[in-house]
Amino acid sequence: MSKLKITQIRSIIKCLPKQKKTIAALGLGRPSYSNVLPDNAQIRGMVDVVKHLVKVEEVSE
């Protein structure tokens, strides 16, 4: 099963509350923070909400 490495590249200042909650749900919080999460529909949907704030890389194990 593949995984996604999600790195926050922008600050959440001046973002909508929904986007701030999504960043927190992804385990991020500040620029340059990263998290490795499973590649599934729920994570892809959250990434789509904050695609302008994060960088996504596929990581295979």
N, CA, C and O atoms as a GROMACS GRO file, in nm:
protein
  244
    1MET      N    1   0.085  -0.119   0.000
    1MET     CA    2   0.000   0.000   0.000
    1MET      C    3   0.088   0.124   0.000
    1MET      O    4   0.183   0.133   0.078
    2SER      N    5   0.057   0.217  -0.086
    2SER     CA    6   0.139   0.338  -0.094
    2SER      C    7   0.096   0.438   0.012
    2SER      O    8  -0.014   0.431   0.068
    3LYS      N    9   0.184   0.531   0.037
    3LYS     CA   10   0.158   0.635   0.135
    3LYS      C   11   0.187   0.770   0.073
    3LYS      O   12   0.255   0.779  -0.030
    4LEU      N   13   0.136   0.874   0.135
    4LEU     CA   14   0.158   1.010   0.089
    4LEU      C   15   0.237   1.087   0.194
    4LEU      O   16   0.202   1.084   0.312
    5LYS      N   17   0.341   1.154   0.150
    5LYS     CA   18   0.413   1.246   0.239
    5LYS      C   19   0.359   1.385   0.210
    5LYS      O   20   0.374   1.438   0.100
    6ILE      N   21   0.295   1.443   0.310
    6ILE     CA   22   0.231   1.573   0.294
    6ILE      C   23   0.311   1.674   0.372
    6ILE      O   24   0.331   1.659   0.493
    7THR      N   25   0.358   1.779   0.305
    7THR     CA   26   0.439   1.883   0.366
    7THR      C   27   0.367   2.016   0.351
    7THR      O   28   0.327   2.054   0.242
    8GLN      N   29   0.351   2.086   0.463
    8GLN     CA   30   0.289   2.218   0.458
    8GLN      C   31   0.392   2.318   0.410
    8GLN      O   32   0.503   2.324   0.463
    9ILE      N   33   0.356   2.396   0.306
    9ILE     CA   34   0.452   2.491   0.249
    9ILE      C   35   0.411   2.636   0.271
    9ILE      O   36   0.491   2.727   0.249
   10ARG      N   37   0.287   2.658   0.316
   10ARG     CA   38   0.239   2.795   0.340
   10ARG      C   39   0.172   2.803   0.476
   10ARG      O   40   0.126   2.703   0.531
   11SER      N   41   0.168   2.924   0.528
   11SER     CA   42   0.104   2.949   0.657
   11SER      C   43  -0.048   2.947   0.644
   11SER      O   44  -0.102   2.970   0.536
   12ILE      N   45  -0.116   2.919   0.755
   12ILE     CA   46  -0.262   2.916   0.754
   12ILE      C   47  -0.323   3.048   0.801
   12ILE      O   48  -0.444   3.056   0.821
   13ILE      N   49  -0.240   3.149   0.819
   13ILE     CA   50  -0.291   3.281   0.852
   13ILE      C   51  -0.377   3.330   0.735
   13ILE      O   52  -0.339   3.313   0.619
   14LYS      N   53  -0.489   3.390   0.764
   14LYS     CA   54  -0.585   3.440   0.666
   14LYS      C   55  -0.653   3.329   0.585
   14LYS      O   56  -0.707   3.356   0.478
   15CYS      N   57  -0.652   3.206   0.636
   15CYS     CA   58  -0.724   3.097   0.571
   15CYS      C   59  -0.861   3.081   0.636
   15CYS      O   60  -0.885   3.130   0.746
   16LEU      N   61  -0.948   3.013   0.566
   16LEU     CA   62  -1.081   2.985   0.619
   16LEU      C   63  -1.072   2.886   0.735
   16LEU      O   64  -0.980   2.805   0.740
   17PRO      N   65  -1.167   2.892   0.830
   17PRO     CA   66  -1.165   2.799   0.943
   17PRO      C   67  -1.166   2.652   0.900
   17PRO      O   68  -1.102   2.569   0.964
   18LYS      N   69  -1.238   2.620   0.792
   18LYS     CA   70  -1.241   2.482   0.743
   18LYS      C   71  -1.101   2.436   0.700
   18LYS      O   72  -1.063   2.322   0.725
   19GLN      N   73  -1.026   2.525   0.637
   19GLN     CA   74  -0.891   2.491   0.593
   19GLN      C   75  -0.798   2.474   0.712
   19GLN      O   76  -0.711   2.387   0.711
   20LYS      N   77  -0.814   2.557   0.814
   20LYS     CA   78  -0.731   2.545   0.935
   20LYS      C   79  -0.757   2.411   1.004
   20LYS      O   80  -0.663   2.346   1.051
   21LYS      N   81  -0.884   2.370   1.011
   21LYS     CA   82  -0.918   2.242   1.074
   21LYS      C   83  -0.865   2.125   0.992
   21LYS      O   84  -0.823   2.024   1.048
   22THR      N   85  -0.866   2.139   0.860
   22THR     CA   86  -0.815   2.033   0.774
   22THR      C   87  -0.665   2.016   0.791
   22THR      O   88  -0.616   1.903   0.796
   23ILE      N   89  -0.592   2.126   0.801
   23ILE     CA   90  -0.447   2.120   0.824
   23ILE      C   91  -0.420   2.049   0.957
   23ILE      O   92  -0.329   1.966   0.965
   24ALA      N   93  -0.496   2.082   1.060
   24ALA     CA   94  -0.479   2.016   1.190
   24ALA      C   95  -0.511   1.867   1.181
   24ALA      O   96  -0.442   1.785   1.241
   25ALA      N   97  -0.615   1.830   1.106
   25ALA     CA   98  -0.653   1.690   1.091
   25ALA      C   99  -0.547   1.611   1.015
   25ALA      O  100  -0.534   1.490   1.034
   26LEU      N  101  -0.471   1.678   0.929
   26LEU     CA  102  -0.362   1.612   0.857
   26LEU      C  103  -0.236   1.599   0.942
   26LEU      O  104  -0.138   1.539   0.899
   27GLY      N  105  -0.238   1.655   1.061
   27GLY     CA  106  -0.123   1.646   1.150
   27GLY      C  107  -0.017   1.750   1.122
   27GLY      O  108   0.100   1.730   1.157
   28LEU      N  109  -0.056   1.859   1.059
   28LEU     CA  110   0.038   1.965   1.026
   28LEU      C  111   0.007   2.085   1.115
   28LEU      O  112  -0.080   2.076   1.201
   29GLY      N  113   0.075   2.196   1.096
   29GLY     CA  114   0.046   2.312   1.178
   29GLY      C  115   0.132   2.432   1.147
   29GLY      O  116   0.091   2.546   1.170
   30ARG      N  117   0.250   2.408   1.096
   30ARG     CA  118   0.340   2.516   1.061
   30ARG      C  119   0.408   2.482   0.929
   30ARG      O  120   0.420   2.364   0.894
   31PRO      N  121   0.452   2.583   0.856
   31PRO     CA  122   0.526   2.554   0.733
   31PRO      C  123   0.648   2.466   0.760
   31PRO      O  124   0.714   2.481   0.862
   32SER      N  125   0.675   2.377   0.670
   32SER     CA  126   0.785   2.279   0.674
   32SER      C  127   0.754   2.158   0.760
   32SER      O  128   0.838   2.069   0.769
   33TYR      N  129   0.638   2.150   0.823
   33TYR     CA  130   0.598   2.029   0.895
   33TYR      C  131   0.553   1.926   0.792
   33TYR      O  132   0.489   1.960   0.693
   34SER      N  133   0.588   1.799   0.817
   34SER     CA  134   0.550   1.691   0.726
   34SER      C  135   0.483   1.579   0.803
   34SER      O  136   0.501   1.565   0.924
   35ASN      N  137   0.406   1.499   0.729
   35ASN     CA  138   0.342   1.383   0.788
   35ASN      C  139   0.324   1.280   0.677
   35ASN      O  140   0.295   1.315   0.563
   36VAL      N  141   0.343   1.152   0.711
   36VAL     CA  142   0.323   1.044   0.616
   36VAL      C  143   0.192   0.976   0.652
   36VAL      O  144   0.176   0.925   0.763
   37LEU      N  145   0.099   0.974   0.556
   37LEU     CA  146  -0.034   0.920   0.578
   37LEU      C  147  -0.068   0.820   0.469
   37LEU      O  148  -0.010   0.825   0.361
   38PRO      N  149  -0.163   0.728   0.496
   38PRO     CA  150  -0.201   0.632   0.392
   38PRO      C  151  -0.268   0.700   0.274
   38PRO      O  152  -0.333   0.804   0.290
   39ASP      N  153  -0.253   0.642   0.158
   39ASP     CA  154  -0.313   0.696   0.036
   39ASP      C  155  -0.452   0.638   0.021
   39ASP      O  156  -0.469   0.527  -0.030
   40ASN      N  157  -0.553   0.712   0.066
   40ASN     CA  158  -0.692   0.668   0.050
   40ASN      C  159  -0.778   0.788   0.013
   40ASN      O  160  -0.731   0.901   0.007
   41ALA      N  161  -0.905   0.761  -0.011
   41ALA     CA  162  -0.996   0.865  -0.059
   41ALA      C  163  -1.014   0.977   0.043
   41ALA      O  164  -1.026   1.094   0.004
   42GLN      N  165  -1.016   0.945   0.172
   42GLN     CA  166  -1.036   1.047   0.275
   42GLN      C  167  -0.920   1.144   0.278
   42GLN      O  168  -0.941   1.265   0.285
   43ILE      N  169  -0.799   1.093   0.274
   43ILE     CA  170  -0.680   1.179   0.278
   43ILE      C  171  -0.672   1.262   0.150
   43ILE      O  172  -0.640   1.380   0.154
   44ARG      N  173  -0.701   1.200   0.036
   44ARG     CA  174  -0.700   1.274  -0.091
   44ARG      C  175  -0.801   1.388  -0.090
   44ARG      O  176  -0.774   1.496  -0.143
   45GLY      N  177  -0.917   1.365  -0.029
   45GLY     CA  178  -1.018   1.469  -0.020
   45GLY      C  179  -0.972   1.585   0.068
   45GLY      O  180  -0.995   1.701   0.034
   46MET      N  181  -0.906   1.553   0.180
   46MET     CA  182  -0.855   1.659   0.267
   46MET      C  183  -0.745   1.738   0.197
   46MET      O  184  -0.738   1.860   0.210
   47VAL      N  185  -0.659   1.669   0.124
   47VAL     CA  186  -0.552   1.736   0.051
   47VAL      C  187  -0.611   1.829  -0.055
   47VAL      O  188  -0.557   1.937  -0.080
   48ASP      N  189  -0.719   1.788  -0.117
   48ASP     CA  190  -0.782   1.871  -0.220
   48ASP      C  191  -0.834   2.002  -0.162
   48ASP      O  192  -0.834   2.104  -0.230
   49VAL      N  193  -0.877   2.001  -0.036
   49VAL     CA  194  -0.928   2.123   0.029
   49VAL      C  195  -0.815   2.224   0.052
   49VAL      O  196  -0.837   2.344   0.044
   50VAL      N  197  -0.695   2.174   0.081
   50VAL     CA  198  -0.582   2.262   0.115
   50VAL      C  199  -0.467   2.248   0.015
   50VAL      O  200  -0.351   2.264   0.053
   51LYS      N  201  -0.498   2.218  -0.110
   51LYS     CA  202  -0.394   2.192  -0.209
   51LYS      C  203  -0.302   2.311  -0.233
   51LYS      O  204  -0.188   2.294  -0.278
   52HIS      N  205  -0.349   2.433  -0.204
   52HIS     CA  206  -0.266   2.552  -0.222
   52HIS      C  207  -0.172   2.574  -0.104
   52HIS      O  208  -0.086   2.662  -0.109
   53LEU      N  209  -0.186   2.496   0.002
   53LEU     CA  210  -0.102   2.512   0.122
   53LEU      C  211  -0.002   2.400   0.141
   53LEU      O  212   0.089   2.412   0.222
   54VAL      N  213  -0.016   2.290   0.067
   54VAL     CA  214   0.067   2.172   0.092
   54VAL      C  215   0.134   2.122  -0.036
   54VAL      O  216   0.094   2.156  -0.148
   55LYS      N  217   0.237   2.041  -0.016
   55LYS     CA  218   0.304   1.970  -0.124
   55LYS      C  219   0.287   1.821  -0.095
   55LYS      O  220   0.307   1.778   0.019
   56VAL      N  221   0.252   1.743  -0.194
   56VAL     CA  222   0.224   1.601  -0.175
   56VAL      C  223   0.320   1.517  -0.258
   56VAL      O  224   0.340   1.542  -0.377
   57GLU      N  225   0.380   1.418  -0.193
   57GLU     CA  226   0.471   1.325  -0.262
   57GLU      C  227   0.426   1.183  -0.230
   57GLU      O  228   0.382   1.155  -0.119
   58GLU      N  229   0.437   1.094  -0.328
   58GLU     CA  230   0.403   0.954  -0.304
   58GLU      C  231   0.527   0.882  -0.252
   58GLU      O  232   0.637   0.897  -0.305
   59VAL      N  233   0.506   0.805  -0.146
   59VAL     CA  234   0.614   0.728  -0.084
   59VAL      C  235   0.575   0.583  -0.091
   59VAL      O  236   0.468   0.546  -0.043
   60SER      N  237   0.659   0.499  -0.150
   60SER     CA  238   0.631   0.355  -0.155
   60SER      C  239   0.716   0.284  -0.051
   60SER      O  240   0.828   0.323  -0.021
   61GLU      N  241   0.659   0.179   0.003
   61GLU     CA  242   0.732   0.104   0.107
   61GLU      C  243   0.777  -0.029   0.056
   61GLU      O  244   0.840  -0.105   0.130
   0.00000   0.00000   0.00000
